[in-house]
Amino acid sequence: MSSTWQQQLRDNAKRLALQGGELLEMCTDKELQRICNGIGPQWFPEHLRNLIDRFNPTLRQVADLHDLMYYFADGSDEAFHRANAAFASNGITMAKDRYAWYDPRRYWVILKAKEFADICDILGKPAYMAAIRQSNNDIASKQTS
């Protein structure tokens, strides 16, 4: 029996104490599927996000938690930078969990996690604000239902 990617994300977040893991408790699997879109902003074409995911499989779950941190943020600069710093920190944790100290992939994943976090810090504000708008719209639609 294979578990879903959502369950694998929950298991890894708990086992590794990943930042943002507590947000998983606030979402159903269906909500996770809607909120988490892979590595890259929602406005990237899906095939491009899939390609980035394929080249960075260890960081896919890190990106999912990052998406949740954006979605549940309060819109502040502090929350924005905290989510981006968590991307780097969680990426380092995942790299160390997946690859032994002598495996060059460990250091490659650490480098990519830091690069993606830096890119988000520099260019990610529109994606951050879009996630907050999506969250606010979801809350409004639940209240009218």
C-alpha positions as CSV (number, residue, x, y, z in Angstrom):
1,M,0.0,0.0,0.0
2,S,1.5,3.3,-1.1
3,S,0.8,6.4,0.8
4,T,-0.2,9.7,-0.8
5,W,2.3,12.5,-1.3
6,Q,0.2,14.4,1.3
7,Q,0.8,11.7,3.9
8,Q,4.5,11.5,3.0
9,L,4.7,15.3,3.5
10,R,3.0,15.0,6.9
11,D,5.2,12.1,8.0
12,N,8.5,13.9,6.9
13,A,7.4,17.2,8.4
14,K,6.7,15.5,11.8
15,R,9.7,13.2,11.7
16,L,12.2,16.0,10.8
17,A,10.4,18.8,12.7
18,L,10.3,20.9,9.6
19,Q,9.3,24.5,9.9
20,G,5.7,25.1,8.8
21,G,4.8,21.5,9.5
22,E,2.2,22.5,12.0
23,L,0.2,24.1,9.2
24,L,-0.4,20.7,7.7
25,E,-2.9,20.0,10.5
26,M,-5.0,22.9,9.2
27,C,-5.5,21.4,5.7
28,T,-7.3,18.4,4.2
29,D,-5.5,16.5,1.4
30,K,-7.7,18.2,-1.1
31,E,-6.7,21.6,0.2
32,L,-3.1,20.7,0.1
33,Q,-3.4,19.7,-3.5
34,R,-4.9,23.1,-4.3
35,I,-2.5,25.2,-2.2
36,C,0.8,23.4,-2.9
37,N,2.0,23.8,-6.5
38,G,5.6,22.6,-6.5
39,I,8.7,24.6,-6.9
40,G,8.0,27.9,-8.4
41,P,5.2,30.5,-8.2
42,Q,1.6,29.6,-9.2
43,W,1.9,31.7,-12.3
44,F,4.7,29.6,-13.8
45,P,3.4,27.2,-16.4
46,E,2.7,23.8,-14.8
47,H,5.2,22.1,-17.2
48,L,7.9,24.4,-16.0
49,R,7.2,23.8,-12.3
50,N,7.1,20.0,-13.0
51,L,10.5,20.3,-14.7
52,I,12.0,22.2,-11.7
53,D,10.5,19.6,-9.4
54,R,12.0,16.8,-11.4
55,F,15.5,18.3,-11.1
56,N,15.0,19.1,-7.4
57,P,13.0,16.2,-6.0
58,T,14.4,16.5,-2.4
59,L,13.1,20.1,-2.3
60,R,9.5,19.4,-3.5
61,Q,8.2,18.9,0.1
62,V,10.2,21.9,1.2
63,A,8.4,24.0,-1.5
64,D,5.0,22.6,-0.3
65,L,5.6,23.8,3.2
66,H,6.8,27.1,1.8
67,D,3.5,27.4,-0.1
68,L,1.6,26.8,3.1
69,M,3.6,29.4,5.0
70,Y,2.8,31.9,2.3
71,Y,-0.9,30.9,2.2
72,F,-1.3,31.2,6.0
73,A,0.8,34.3,6.4
74,D,-0.5,37.6,7.8
75,G,0.9,39.7,4.9
76,S,3.8,41.1,6.9
77,D,7.4,41.4,5.7
78,E,8.5,39.4,8.7
79,A,6.3,36.5,7.7
80,F,7.5,36.7,4.1
81,H,11.2,36.6,5.1
82,R,10.5,33.9,7.8
83,A,8.9,31.7,5.2
84,N,11.8,32.2,2.8
85,A,14.4,31.5,5.5
86,A,12.4,28.3,6.4
87,F,12.8,27.2,2.8
88,A,16.6,27.2,3.2
89,S,16.5,25.6,6.7
90,N,14.0,22.9,5.7
91,G,16.0,22.2,2.5
92,I,19.2,21.7,4.6
93,T,17.4,19.4,6.9
94,M,16.0,17.3,4.0
95,A,19.4,17.1,2.3
96,K,21.0,15.9,5.5
97,D,18.2,13.4,6.0
98,R,18.4,12.0,2.4
99,Y,22.1,12.0,1.7
100,A,25.1,10.9,3.8
101,W,27.9,13.5,4.5
102,Y,30.1,12.0,1.8
103,D,27.4,12.2,-0.9
104,P,27.8,15.2,-3.2
105,R,24.1,15.4,-3.7
106,R,23.7,16.5,0.0
107,Y,25.8,19.7,-0.8
108,W,24.0,20.3,-4.1
109,V,20.6,20.2,-2.5
110,I,21.8,22.5,0.3
111,L,23.1,24.9,-2.3
112,K,19.8,24.8,-4.3
113,A,17.8,25.3,-1.1
114,K,19.7,28.4,-0.3
115,E,19.5,29.7,-3.9
116,F,15.7,29.1,-4.0
117,A,15.3,30.9,-0.7
118,D,17.4,33.9,-1.9
119,I,15.3,34.0,-5.1
120,C,12.1,34.0,-3.1
121,D,13.4,36.8,-0.9
122,I,14.3,38.9,-3.9
123,L,11.5,38.1,-6.4
124,G,8.8,36.3,-4.3
125,K,6.7,39.1,-3.0
126,P,4.1,38.9,-5.8
127,A,3.7,35.2,-5.2
128,Y,3.4,35.8,-1.4
129,M,0.7,38.4,-1.9
130,A,-1.1,36.2,-4.4
131,A,-1.1,33.3,-1.8
132,I,-2.6,35.7,0.8
133,R,-5.3,36.8,-1.6
134,Q,-6.1,33.2,-2.4
135,S,-6.3,32.5,1.3
136,N,-8.6,35.5,2.0
137,N,-10.8,34.5,-1.0
138,D,-11.1,30.9,0.4
139,I,-12.1,32.2,3.8
140,A,-14.7,34.5,2.3
141,S,-16.2,31.7,0.2
142,K,-16.4,29.4,3.2
143,Q,-18.2,32.1,5.1
144,T,-20.8,32.5,2.4
145,S,-21.4,28.8,1.9
